[in-house]
């Protein structure tokens, strides 16, 4: 998805998988329900029949690409994480402990 967005192309992608992490439905592209060829056709028709919408979504797709971390940033983030793990900081940041509720 990002490869096309780098060239200002709105994505037409499935809602299944990781596309929704990158594509904002109706803004940087269209997210289609899996196994819905009609949805793909509708999305392509919407882009082909409305040049203003295509231009707006193209600009938004390019901006989204520009905000995405590049390989240097990603590598630095992974290195920091691995260094923290090596130092014994193995906190799972995805699932922080639940707050205690007084009884």
C-alpha positions as CSV (number, residue, x, y, z in Angstrom):
1,X,0.0,0.0,0.0
2,X,2.7,2.4,1.0
3,X,4.5,1.8,-2.3
4,X,1.6,3.2,-4.3
5,X,1.0,6.0,-1.8
6,X,4.6,7.1,-2.3
7,X,3.5,8.0,-5.9
8,X,0.2,9.5,-4.7
9,X,-2.0,6.6,-5.5
10,X,-5.0,6.0,-3.2
11,X,-5.1,2.3,-2.1
12,X,-7.9,-0.1,-2.7
13,X,-7.4,-2.8,-0.1
14,X,-9.1,-5.5,1.9
15,X,-10.2,-4.8,5.4
16,X,-8.6,-8.1,6.3
17,X,-4.9,-8.0,7.3
18,X,-2.9,-5.0,8.0
19,X,-4.1,-2.6,5.4
20,X,-6.3,-0.7,8.0
21,X,-3.0,0.2,9.8
22,X,-2.0,2.3,6.8
23,X,-5.1,3.1,4.7
24,X,-7.8,5.4,6.1
25,X,-11.1,4.4,4.4
26,X,-12.4,7.3,2.2
27,X,-9.4,9.4,2.8
28,X,-6.2,7.7,1.6
29,X,-8.0,4.9,-0.2
30,X,-10.8,2.4,0.2
31,X,-11.0,-0.6,2.5
32,X,-13.1,-3.3,1.0
33,X,-14.8,-6.2,2.7
34,X,-13.1,-9.4,1.8
35,X,-14.6,-11.4,-1.0
36,X,-16.4,-8.3,-2.4
37,X,-15.5,-7.8,-6.0
38,X,-18.4,-5.4,-6.4
39,X,-16.8,-3.3,-3.6
40,X,-13.5,-3.1,-5.5
41,X,-15.4,-2.1,-8.7
42,X,-17.3,0.6,-6.8
43,X,-14.1,2.0,-5.3
44,X,-12.4,2.1,-8.7
45,X,-15.5,3.7,-10.3
46,X,-15.6,6.3,-7.5
47,X,-12.0,7.3,-8.3
48,X,-12.4,7.2,-12.1
49,X,-15.6,9.2,-12.2
50,X,-14.6,12.0,-9.8
51,X,-11.3,13.7,-10.7
52,X,-11.5,16.1,-7.8
53,X,-11.9,13.2,-5.3
54,X,-9.1,11.3,-6.9
55,X,-6.8,14.4,-6.6
56,X,-7.8,14.9,-3.0
57,X,-7.3,11.3,-2.1
58,X,-4.0,11.2,-4.0
59,X,-2.6,14.1,-2.0
60,X,-3.8,12.5,1.3
61,X,-2.2,9.2,0.3
62,X,1.1,10.9,-0.4
63,X,1.0,12.8,3.0
64,X,0.3,9.5,4.7
65,X,3.3,7.9,3.1
66,X,5.5,10.9,4.1
67,X,4.4,10.4,7.8
68,X,5.2,6.7,7.8
69,X,8.5,5.9,9.5
70,X,11.4,5.1,7.2
71,X,13.8,2.2,7.6
72,X,16.3,4.3,9.6
73,X,13.6,5.2,12.1
74,X,12.3,1.7,12.3
75,X,15.7,0.2,12.8
76,X,16.5,2.7,15.5
77,X,13.2,1.8,17.3
78,X,14.0,-1.9,17.1
79,X,17.5,-1.4,18.4
80,X,16.2,0.6,21.4
81,X,13.7,-2.2,22.1
82,X,16.3,-4.9,21.9
83,X,18.7,-2.9,24.1
84,X,15.9,-2.5,26.7
85,X,15.2,-6.3,26.6
86,X,18.9,-7.0,27.0
87,X,19.0,-4.8,30.0
88,X,16.1,-6.7,31.6
89,X,13.2,-4.3,30.7
90,X,10.8,-6.9,29.4
91,X,7.6,-4.9,30.1
92,X,4.9,-5.7,27.6
93,X,3.9,-2.2,26.4
94,X,1.0,-3.6,24.3
95,X,-0.9,-4.9,27.3
96,X,-0.2,-2.7,30.3
97,X,-1.4,-4.0,33.7
98,X,-4.9,-3.0,34.5
99,X,-5.5,-0.3,37.0
100,X,-6.5,-1.5,40.5
101,X,-10.0,-0.6,41.5
102,X,-10.6,0.1,45.2
103,X,-13.2,-2.1,46.8
